[in-house]
Amino acid sequence: MVVEIDGENLTIEQLESVARDHEKVKLAGICKEKIKASREVVQEKLKGEEDIYGINTGFGDLANVKIDGKKTEELQENLIRSHASGIGEPLEKDIVRGTMLLRANTLAKGHSGIRRKVIELLLDLLNNEVHPVIPAKGSVGASGDLAPLAHMSLVLIGEGEAEYEGEILSGEEALHRAGLEAIKLEAKEGLALLNGTQVMTAIGVLALQDGKRVLKSAQIASAMSLEALMGTDAVFDERIHQVRPHEGQLRCAENLRKLTEDSDIIESHKECEKVQDPYTLRCMPQVYGAAKDAFEYVERILEVEMNSANDNPLVFHDGDVISGGNFHGQPIALALDFFGAAISEIGNISERTTDKLMYEEESGLPRFLTEESGLNSGFMIAQYTAASLVSENKVLAHPASVDSIPTSAGQEDHVSMGTISARHSREIVHNVENIVAIELISAAQALEFHDLSPGKGVKAAYDFLREHIDPLKRDRSLNPDMRKARELITKGHLVEEVEKEIGSLS
């Protein structure tokens, strides 16, 4: 499959396929005239005396410095060199690939005044798996992701560093080995490559995709826990949710009904004296449903941003070149802070449910899910690990977007910090994957102490986990079990197996 980009119709699924499955990319033919027309506007402007930001002026607080027409090409390369001032560990390969794709897609809209050959070189890097080394830190998310996009762009001019066939090489050498040639940038092109929200958006899209997978897995884990704790499925009754009809809540309640359908365990205690379960069991549809609704809002924001012109100045085919603020990351910053908070809540309820499984008095199960407690500590420290990750998420979920610090001598006096929002949300997702993995192995262990059969979906999950992870008979390191459970979540295998039995989870 080849993903065709036109600046208008790139999907989240296509971005993930290019970023993670290394699908090939090409520029749609429909873009060629738009790109040519915007470039002609820039070339026409260069013939006049008008000062146009970033084309014949300096940048940021240096916008009032006029640049001699003979030095406009040098200006663009100096821009990239000076702005490549990021720091920290390199971004992961999937983020780099997502960033490159998004930048090319934005340029394909034809409002950047850039030559087609620059876009095609960016796609050549993607298709030949030449991956620029981009330090993770340094963007304040206002004039876009300036520093990281500059590191990406250095490779286009044969500078910086790139990973190619497993080696970190100079940009020049990476291009040479891949059979590509560096480009000499012309007026406006350096700025067109740098202004934009592509790094924060790429991180956000990939984190969201991972978050959607972990949300389904969390519902599976919680259904397993509810069965193990002999909770009631009455709280999933459709009538409850129809009178408070939040879409996410309705859909999660439906999922949980499917997972616990035909449960002999639940049927066995329907007439017990217990009046109510704790909130962690009773409010699953409300908590997971709210997260689902939050995810759908975030997805809408990211889909718009993926197909937007967010550099500066923007070139219009009527001859106008207009400076604005489409590079500002505030929409993405707010959305990803919201996403981070929502995914954190999934971890919160999952860890609390895991904790319930540890108490003999509350669960009726052996203490810490081991028969010889005292001699064996069972799942005691696995729950500690989940608690640690939940606490870390509380720090990471503090919204980065509420902070701002002026840059460029006060010219850029309000910034979004959106790339920090994105990086934090991705880290939160990773933590929640581990938290849910711990609940999965704990709940599976708890079901060992029940003679009756759980619901169809829960049984499918239990059986699949047991194909990969043995029950705990006596103490062993649980780290390999936790890592395997997380792998089953992140690769989507757990959800796939359960859906084979009960149909699609929404």
Backbone torsions as a table, in degrees:
resi	resn	phi	psi	omega
1	MET	NA	139.3	175.3
2	VAL	-116.5	128.7	177.0
3	VAL	-86.3	123.2	179.8
4	GLU	-100.8	126.0	-178.7
5	ILE	-107.1	140.9	178.7
6	ASP	-135.1	6.9	-180.0
7	GLY	82.0	-0.7	-173.3
8	GLU	-125.9	-28.8	-163.9
9	ASN	-128.4	16.6	179.1
10	LEU	-66.8	133.1	-179.3
11	THR	-104.5	162.6	177.0
12	ILE	-62.3	-39.3	179.5
13	GLU	-65.2	-39.3	177.6
14	GLN	-65.4	-41.2	178.2
15	LEU	-59.9	-44.8	-179.7
16	GLU	-64.4	-36.8	-179.0
17	SER	-67.3	-36.6	176.9
18	VAL	-72.8	-43.0	-175.8
19	ALA	-68.3	-40.1	-171.4
20	ARG	-109.8	-31.1	-179.1
21	ASP	-102.4	-0.1	175.0
22	HIS	58.7	39.4	173.6
23	GLU	-63.3	149.1	178.1
24	LYS	-75.8	158.1	-177.3
25	VAL	-132.9	143.6	172.7
26	LYS	-140.1	158.9	179.5
27	LEU	-85.9	129.5	179.3
28	ALA	-66.5	142.1	-179.7
29	GLY	-60.2	-29.8	-178.3
30	ILE	-62.7	-19.5	-176.4
31	CYS	-80.4	-21.5	-168.1
32	LYS	-60.6	-42.4	-179.8
33	GLU	-69.7	-38.3	178.8
34	LYS	-62.8	-44.2	-179.5
35	ILE	-64.7	-42.9	179.4
36	LYS	-63.2	-42.6	-178.6
37	ALA	-63.8	-41.4	-179.3
38	SER	-69.9	-33.2	177.7
39	ARG	-67.4	-37.2	179.7
40	GLU	-65.4	-34.6	176.2
41	VAL	-61.7	-45.6	179.3
42	VAL	-61.0	-46.0	-178.6
43	GLN	-63.6	-34.9	178.1
44	GLU	-68.9	-39.8	179.8
45	LYS	-63.6	-33.9	-178.4
46	LEU	-65.5	-19.4	-179.7
47	LYS	-77.9	-19.0	-176.5
48	GLY	-95.7	-171.1	-177.8
49	GLU	-102.8	-2.9	-176.0
50	GLU	-65.4	136.5	173.8
51	ASP	-81.0	122.0	-179.4
52	ILE	-125.0	121.4	-174.2
53	TYR	-52.4	129.3	173.1
54	GLY	78.7	-10.6	177.7
55	ILE	-99.8	-48.0	174.9
56	ASN	-132.9	26.6	173.7
57	THR	-132.2	169.9	171.5
58	GLY	-73.3	-170.7	-171.9
59	PHE	-121.2	155.6	177.9
60	GLY	59.8	-127.9	179.7
61	ASP	-69.7	-8.9	177.9
62	LEU	-96.2	17.3	-177.0
63	ALA	-63.4	-22.3	-178.3
64	ASN	-88.4	1.3	179.1
65	VAL	-89.9	115.5	-179.7
66	LYS	-77.4	136.7	-178.9
67	ILE	-107.2	132.7	177.4
68	ASP	-58.0	137.7	-177.0
69	GLY	-57.3	-27.0	179.5
70	LYS	-74.6	-11.4	-175.5
71	LYS	-112.9	14.2	-177.3
72	THR	-65.7	-32.6	178.2
73	GLU	-71.1	-43.0	177.3
74	GLU	-61.6	-37.0	178.4
75	LEU	-57.0	-43.6	-176.7
76	GLN	-67.1	-40.9	179.9
77	GLU	-73.3	-36.1	175.0
78	ASN	-62.3	-37.6	178.1
79	LEU	-57.8	-48.8	-178.1
80	ILE	-64.9	-44.0	-179.2
81	ARG	-62.1	-46.2	-175.0
82	SER	-70.2	-32.6	-176.6
83	HIS	-83.8	-12.2	177.6
84	ALA	-79.0	68.9	-174.6
85	SER	-125.2	32.2	176.4
86	GLY	-75.9	172.8	-175.7
87	ILE	-148.4	163.7	174.8
88	GLY	100.9	-179.0	178.9
89	GLU	-64.0	148.9	179.2
90	PRO	-65.4	147.5	172.2
91	LEU	-62.7	149.2	178.7
92	GLU	-64.2	155.9	-174.2
93	LYS	-58.8	-39.5	-178.5
94	ASP	-65.1	-34.7	177.5
95	ILE	-68.5	-42.7	178.9
96	VAL	-59.6	-46.1	-179.5
97	ARG	-65.3	-41.1	177.2
98	GLY	-62.6	-39.6	178.4
99	THR	-62.4	-46.4	-179.7
100	MET	-61.9	-43.2	179.1
101	LEU	-62.3	-46.1	-179.0
102	LEU	-64.3	-39.1	179.2
103	ARG	-64.2	-44.1	178.6
104	ALA	-62.4	-39.2	-178.7
105	ASN	-65.8	-40.4	177.0
106	THR	-64.0	-43.9	179.8
107	LEU	-65.0	-29.5	-179.2
108	ALA	-68.0	-15.1	179.0
109	LYS	-66.7	-22.6	177.8
110	GLY	83.1	29.9	176.1
111	HIS	-122.2	20.1	-175.1
112	SER	-113.5	-9.0	177.4
113	GLY	68.5	31.2	-173.6
114	ILE	-111.4	149.2	177.5
115	ARG	-71.1	150.1	179.7
116	ARG	-61.8	-32.9	-175.9
117	LYS	-64.5	-27.8	177.4
118	VAL	-68.6	-43.6	178.3
119	ILE	-63.7	-42.4	-178.0
120	GLU	-66.9	-32.8	175.3
121	LEU	-66.9	-39.5	177.0
122	LEU	-60.3	-41.1	177.2
123	LEU	-69.8	-33.6	176.3
124	ASP	-62.6	-39.3	176.6
125	LEU	-60.9	-45.5	178.4
126	LEU	-59.8	-50.4	-173.6
127	ASN	-70.4	-24.1	177.6
128	ASN	-98.9	6.8	176.7
129	GLU	56.4	44.8	168.9
130	VAL	-96.3	110.8	-171.4
131	HIS	-112.8	108.8	178.3
132	PRO	-55.9	144.3	174.5
133	VAL	-83.8	115.7	-174.8
134	ILE	-120.3	111.0	176.2
135	PRO	-59.9	141.8	-171.6
136	ALA	-73.5	-26.5	-170.6
137	LYS	-112.8	148.5	176.4
138	GLY	134.8	-9.6	178.7
139	SER	-93.6	134.7	171.6
140	VAL	-99.4	-0.9	171.5
141	GLY	69.3	33.6	179.6
142	ALA	-114.5	-65.6	172.3
143	SER	-78.4	38.8	-172.8
144	GLY	78.6	-162.0	-179.9
145	ASP	-93.9	69.0	-170.8
146	LEU	-57.9	-55.9	-174.6
147	ALA	-63.0	-51.1	-179.4
148	PRO	-64.6	-38.1	178.3
149	LEU	-67.9	-28.1	175.3
150	ALA	-67.2	-40.8	176.9
151	HIS	-63.0	-38.6	174.9
152	MET	-61.2	-43.6	-172.7
153	SER	-74.4	-25.3	178.0
154	LEU	-54.2	-38.3	-176.6
155	VAL	-65.2	-32.5	179.1
156	LEU	-61.9	-29.8	179.8
157	ILE	-101.0	14.7	174.8
158	GLY	79.9	22.9	179.5
159	GLU	-124.3	-172.5	-179.3
160	GLY	68.2	-154.7	-179.5
161	GLU	-134.0	153.3	177.2
162	ALA	-147.1	152.1	173.4
163	GLU	-94.9	129.0	177.8
164	TYR	-142.6	124.3	-179.0
165	GLU	50.8	43.0	174.2
166	GLY	83.3	0.2	179.8
167	GLU	-113.8	145.1	171.2
168	ILE	-91.3	118.7	-175.1
169	LEU	-125.6	166.4	169.2
170	SER	-64.5	154.5	178.4
171	GLY	-56.9	-40.6	180.0
172	GLU	-61.6	-46.2	-178.4
173	GLU	-68.6	-38.4	178.9
174	ALA	-61.9	-44.0	177.2
175	LEU	-61.6	-44.3	-178.5
176	HIS	-60.1	-46.7	-177.9
177	ARG	-66.0	-30.5	179.8
178	ALA	-85.5	-0.7	179.7
179	GLY	75.3	28.3	-179.6
180	LEU	-114.8	160.7	179.9
181	GLU	-119.5	140.5	175.8
182	ALA	-64.5	158.8	-178.1
183	ILE	-112.9	149.4	173.2
184	LYS	-97.4	113.6	-176.0
185	LEU	-73.0	148.1	176.2
186	GLU	-114.5	-176.9	-174.4
187	ALA	-51.5	136.0	176.7
188	LYS	78.8	-19.0	-168.5
189	GLU	-72.3	-36.9	176.6
190	GLY	-62.7	-45.1	179.7
191	LEU	-64.3	-38.7	179.0
192	ALA	-62.9	-31.4	178.9
193	LEU	-75.8	-26.5	-170.6
194	LEU	-96.2	-35.4	-176.4
195	ASN	-79.4	115.7	177.5
196	GLY	163.4	167.7	-174.1
197	THR	-106.8	26.9	-168.6
198	GLN	-68.1	-32.9	-178.6
199	VAL	-70.1	-51.0	-179.9
200	MET	-62.7	-35.6	-179.7
201	THR	-69.9	-42.6	178.4
202	ALA	-61.7	-46.0	177.9
203	ILE	-60.1	-44.4	-177.7
204	GLY	-63.3	-43.5	-179.8
205	VAL	-62.2	-46.6	-178.0
206	LEU	-68.1	-37.6	176.5
207	ALA	-64.6	-40.4	179.2
208	LEU	-62.6	-44.1	178.8
209	GLN	-60.0	-42.2	176.7
210	ASP	-65.8	-38.9	179.7
211	GLY	-63.0	-38.7	178.8
212	LYS	-64.1	-37.7	177.7
213	ARG	-66.7	-42.9	-176.9
214	VAL	-71.4	-28.9	177.7
215	LEU	-63.7	-43.6	176.5
216	LYS	-63.7	-42.5	-179.9
217	SER	-65.0	-34.9	179.2
218	ALA	-65.1	-37.4	177.7
219	GLN	-67.2	-36.7	175.3
220	ILE	-63.1	-47.3	-179.7
221	ALA	-61.8	-41.6	-178.7
222	SER	-67.5	-36.9	176.0
223	ALA	-64.1	-39.2	175.9
224	MET	-61.9	-43.7	-179.9
225	SER	-64.7	-42.6	179.5
226	LEU	-58.7	-43.3	178.4
227	GLU	-63.4	-47.0	-177.7
228	ALA	-62.0	-32.9	-179.3
229	LEU	-90.1	5.0	179.0
230	MET	56.1	45.3	174.7
231	GLY	-82.0	171.2	-179.1
232	THR	-96.7	145.6	174.7
233	ASP	-91.6	2.5	178.9
234	ALA	-59.7	-27.6	-178.0
235	VAL	-70.9	-8.5	176.8
236	PHE	-97.3	0.9	-178.4
237	ASP	-52.8	128.1	-175.3
238	GLU	-58.4	-31.3	-177.8
239	ARG	-62.2	-36.2	178.5
240	ILE	-59.2	-43.9	-170.7
241	HIS	-84.7	-23.8	176.4
242	GLN	-67.7	-26.7	179.5
243	VAL	-88.8	-0.6	169.0
244	ARG	-138.8	72.2	-161.1
245	PRO	-82.9	54.3	168.2
246	HIS	-66.9	133.6	-172.3
247	GLU	-59.4	-46.2	-179.5
248	GLY	-61.6	-41.3	179.0
249	GLN	-61.8	-44.5	179.1
250	LEU	-59.7	-43.6	-175.7
251	ARG	-72.6	-37.7	178.5
252	CYS	-69.7	-37.1	175.4
253	ALA	-61.0	-40.8	177.6
254	GLU	-62.4	-43.7	177.9
255	ASN	-57.2	-45.9	-176.1
256	LEU	-69.5	-32.3	174.0
257	ARG	-64.0	-43.5	178.6
258	LYS	-61.6	-43.2	-175.8
259	LEU	-65.4	-33.7	-175.1
260	THR	-102.8	4.6	-177.9
261	GLU	-60.1	138.8	177.2
262	ASP	63.9	34.8	179.5
263	SER	-82.2	120.5	174.0
264	ASP	-71.5	-31.8	178.8
265	ILE	-62.1	-50.8	-178.9
266	ILE	-63.8	-42.3	-179.3
267	GLU	-60.4	-32.5	-174.4
268	SER	-68.8	-21.1	-175.8
269	HIS	-124.8	25.2	-178.8
270	LYS	-66.6	-25.2	-178.6
271	GLU	-103.6	21.1	-178.0
272	CYS	-74.0	170.5	-175.2
273	GLU	-81.2	-12.3	-177.1
274	LYS	-66.0	130.1	-175.4
275	VAL	-87.8	-47.2	-176.2
276	GLN	-141.6	149.3	172.6
277	ASP	-90.1	161.7	174.2
278	PRO	-61.5	162.2	-177.3
279	TYR	-57.1	-35.4	-178.1
280	THR	-58.8	-30.1	177.0
281	LEU	-93.4	-36.0	-173.5
282	ARG	-78.5	-29.4	-170.6
283	CYS	-110.1	21.1	178.4
284	MET	-55.1	-49.0	-178.4
285	PRO	-61.9	-35.6	-178.3
286	GLN	-70.1	-42.2	-177.4
287	VAL	-75.5	-51.2	179.8
288	TYR	-66.5	-35.0	178.8
289	GLY	-65.1	-39.8	177.4
290	ALA	-63.8	-38.7	176.8
291	ALA	-63.4	-41.9	179.6
292	LYS	-61.4	-43.3	177.3
293	ASP	-62.8	-38.9	177.6
294	ALA	-62.9	-42.5	179.5
295	PHE	-59.3	-40.0	-177.2
296	GLU	-69.5	-33.8	173.3
297	TYR	-63.8	-47.3	-178.8
298	VAL	-60.9	-40.4	-179.8
299	GLU	-61.5	-40.6	178.8
300	ARG	-62.2	-43.3	179.3
301	ILE	-62.2	-45.6	-177.9
302	LEU	-66.7	-38.2	179.1
303	GLU	-63.1	-39.5	176.3
304	VAL	-64.5	-46.3	-175.9
305	GLU	-65.5	-36.6	-179.7
306	MET	-58.4	-30.7	-174.8
307	ASN	-114.6	31.1	-178.4
308	SER	-110.5	154.3	169.3
309	ALA	-87.5	109.8	-174.5
310	ASN	-127.6	30.8	171.7
311	ASP	-106.4	-172.9	-172.6
312	ASN	-157.5	136.4	-6.6
313	PRO	-74.0	162.4	177.7
314	LEU	-96.3	142.0	-175.5
315	VAL	-106.9	126.1	-179.6
316	PHE	-112.5	147.4	-170.2
317	HIS	-72.0	-9.1	175.0
318	ASP	-82.5	1.9	177.3
319	GLY	103.9	-5.6	179.8
320	ASP	-85.8	141.4	171.9
321	VAL	-122.8	114.6	-168.9
322	ILE	-120.9	127.5	173.4
323	SER	-82.7	133.3	179.0
324	GLY	-147.4	-151.8	-175.5
325	GLY	-133.6	29.8	-179.4
326	ASN	-65.6	-13.0	177.9
327	PHE	-77.2	-11.7	-174.4
328	HIS	-68.7	131.3	-172.2
329	GLY	-86.4	11.4	-172.9
330	GLN	-57.5	-43.4	179.8
331	PRO	-58.8	-40.6	-178.4
332	ILE	-74.9	-39.1	179.8
333	ALA	-58.9	-49.4	-179.9
334	LEU	-63.2	-43.5	-178.6
335	ALA	-63.3	-41.8	-176.6
336	LEU	-77.4	-28.1	169.9
337	ASP	-63.8	-42.2	176.7
338	PHE	-61.2	-44.5	178.6
339	PHE	-61.3	-43.6	178.8
340	GLY	-59.7	-41.7	178.4
341	ALA	-65.7	-41.3	-178.1
342	ALA	-66.1	-44.7	-179.2
343	ILE	-69.6	-31.3	175.5
344	SER	-59.8	-39.0	-178.7
345	GLU	-65.5	-30.9	174.3
346	ILE	-62.2	-43.7	176.8
347	GLY	-64.2	-38.3	-179.5
348	ASN	-59.9	-50.5	-176.3
349	ILE	-70.7	-33.3	178.8
350	SER	-65.1	-45.6	-179.6
351	GLU	-64.9	-40.1	-180.0
352	ARG	-64.1	-36.4	177.9
353	THR	-68.6	-40.5	175.0
354	THR	-57.9	-43.2	-179.6
355	ASP	-60.3	-38.4	179.7
356	LYS	-60.7	-33.3	-178.5
357	LEU	-68.2	-16.4	-174.7
358	MET	-85.0	-19.9	-172.7
359	TYR	-92.8	115.8	178.0
360	GLU	-60.6	-41.1	-176.7
361	GLU	-62.8	-36.3	-176.2
362	GLU	-90.6	-35.8	-172.5
363	SER	-95.5	-22.9	-172.2
364	GLY	73.8	6.9	179.7
365	LEU	-100.0	160.5	175.3
366	PRO	-57.2	145.3	-177.9
367	ARG	-58.4	129.7	-180.0
368	PHE	56.2	24.6	171.8
369	LEU	61.6	33.8	176.4
370	THR	-135.3	139.5	-173.6
371	GLU	-71.4	-35.0	180.0
372	GLU	-106.8	62.4	-179.4
373	SER	-65.0	142.8	-172.5
374	GLY	106.9	-66.4	171.1
375	LEU	-64.8	-39.2	176.8
376	ASN	-115.0	142.3	177.3
377	SER	-94.9	-10.7	175.4
378	GLY	57.6	-126.9	-174.1
379	PHE	-96.6	14.9	-176.8
380	MET	-53.2	-51.8	-172.4
381	ILE	-80.8	-22.7	172.5
382	ALA	-60.2	-39.9	177.0
383	GLN	-67.1	-36.1	174.6
384	TYR	-57.0	-43.8	-178.4
385	THR	-62.0	-44.5	177.4
386	ALA	-60.2	-42.2	179.3
387	ALA	-62.4	-39.8	178.4
388	SER	-62.1	-43.5	-179.5
389	LEU	-66.8	-38.7	176.8
390	VAL	-61.4	-43.6	179.6
391	SER	-64.7	-40.8	176.7
392	GLU	-60.9	-40.1	179.7
393	ASN	-63.2	-31.5	179.0
394	LYS	-63.1	-33.3	176.2
395	VAL	-75.1	-46.9	-178.1
396	LEU	-64.4	-28.6	-176.9
397	ALA	-79.3	-6.9	174.1
398	HIS	-59.4	127.2	-172.2
399	PRO	-66.4	122.3	175.9
400	ALA	-69.3	-26.7	-174.5
401	SER	-70.3	-12.8	178.0
402	VAL	-81.1	-5.9	179.6
403	ASP	-101.3	150.6	173.2
404	SER	-154.4	143.1	177.6
405	ILE	-141.3	129.1	-174.9
406	PRO	-64.4	144.7	175.6
407	THR	-131.3	172.0	178.9
408	SER	52.6	53.0	176.6
409	ALA	55.0	34.5	176.6
410	GLY	87.5	-8.6	177.6
411	GLN	-63.0	-41.4	178.4
412	GLU	-101.6	80.4	-166.4
413	ASP	-96.0	0.9	170.4
414	HIS	-141.2	119.7	-177.4
415	VAL	-122.4	159.4	-169.7
416	SER	-93.0	-26.4	-172.5
417	MET	57.9	27.1	-175.2
418	GLY	-64.3	-29.5	-179.6
419	THR	-73.4	-28.5	172.5
420	ILE	-68.9	-42.8	174.6
421	SER	-53.9	-44.4	-177.5
422	ALA	-65.9	-48.3	-178.2
423	ARG	-63.7	-38.9	178.8
424	HIS	-66.0	-42.5	-178.4
425	SER	-63.7	-37.5	178.4
426	ARG	-64.8	-41.6	179.0
427	GLU	-66.0	-39.0	176.7
428	ILE	-60.7	-44.4	178.5
429	VAL	-56.9	-45.9	-179.9
430	HIS	-60.7	-41.4	177.8
431	ASN	-63.3	-42.2	-178.2
432	VAL	-68.2	-34.7	174.1
433	GLU	-56.1	-42.1	179.2
434	ASN	-71.1	-38.4	179.0
435	ILE	-62.1	-46.0	-179.6
436	VAL	-68.0	-36.2	176.0
437	ALA	-59.0	-40.3	178.7
438	ILE	-65.8	-41.4	177.1
439	GLU	-63.4	-40.9	-179.4
440	LEU	-58.4	-49.5	-177.0
441	ILE	-71.6	-29.8	177.2
442	SER	-69.5	-46.0	-179.0
443	ALA	-65.8	-38.5	177.0
444	ALA	-62.3	-41.9	177.1
445	GLN	-63.0	-41.0	-179.8
446	ALA	-62.6	-35.4	179.6
447	LEU	-68.8	-16.2	175.6
448	GLU	-61.0	-24.6	-174.4
449	PHE	-95.1	11.0	176.3
450	HIS	-112.2	136.3	178.1
451	ASP	-87.3	-26.6	-177.1
452	LEU	-83.9	161.5	-176.8
453	SER	-86.5	137.6	175.2
454	PRO	-79.0	-177.4	178.6
455	GLY	-62.3	164.7	-174.2
456	LYS	-57.6	-46.7	-179.0
457	GLY	-68.4	-41.2	178.9
458	VAL	-64.4	-42.5	179.5
459	LYS	-63.4	-40.3	178.1
460	ALA	-61.2	-41.6	178.7
461	ALA	-65.7	-45.6	179.5
462	TYR	-59.9	-48.3	-178.4
463	ASP	-61.6	-40.9	-179.8
464	PHE	-66.6	-43.4	177.4
465	LEU	-59.7	-39.1	-178.1
466	ARG	-70.5	-17.1	172.1
467	GLU	-70.0	-20.6	-174.6
468	HIS	-117.8	-24.9	-173.2
469	ILE	-134.4	122.5	-179.2
470	ASP	-77.5	152.9	172.6
471	PRO	-60.3	157.0	178.9
472	LEU	-90.5	110.9	178.0
473	LYS	-93.1	-39.3	174.6
474	ARG	-148.3	166.4	-171.4
475	ASP	-55.7	137.9	170.6
476	ARG	-151.2	167.1	174.0
477	SER	-64.8	127.4	179.0
478	LEU	-89.6	-3.1	-178.8
479	ASN	-57.3	-46.3	178.4
480	PRO	-62.0	-36.9	177.9
481	ASP	-64.1	-42.8	179.9
482	MET	-64.0	-41.7	-179.5
483	ARG	-67.1	-40.0	178.3
484	LYS	-65.6	-43.5	178.8
485	ALA	-61.6	-41.3	177.8
486	ARG	-63.0	-39.6	178.6
487	GLU	-61.1	-40.7	179.2
488	LEU	-65.0	-29.0	175.7
489	ILE	-74.3	-53.3	-170.9
490	THR	-68.2	-30.8	178.4
491	LYS	-86.2	-4.5	176.9
492	GLY	80.2	6.5	-174.3
493	HIS	-68.7	-39.0	-179.5
494	LEU	-61.2	-49.0	-179.6
495	VAL	-61.9	-42.5	180.0
496	GLU	-58.0	-44.4	-178.1
497	GLU	-66.5	-41.0	179.4
498	VAL	-66.7	-41.7	-178.6
499	GLU	-66.2	-26.8	174.5
500	LYS	-60.5	-30.8	-175.6
501	GLU	-89.3	-39.2	-170.0
502	ILE	-119.2	0.2	-175.8
503	GLY	90.4	176.8	-172.7
504	SER	-65.9	136.4	170.3
505	LEU	-89.7	133.2	-174.6
506	SER	-91.5	NA	NA
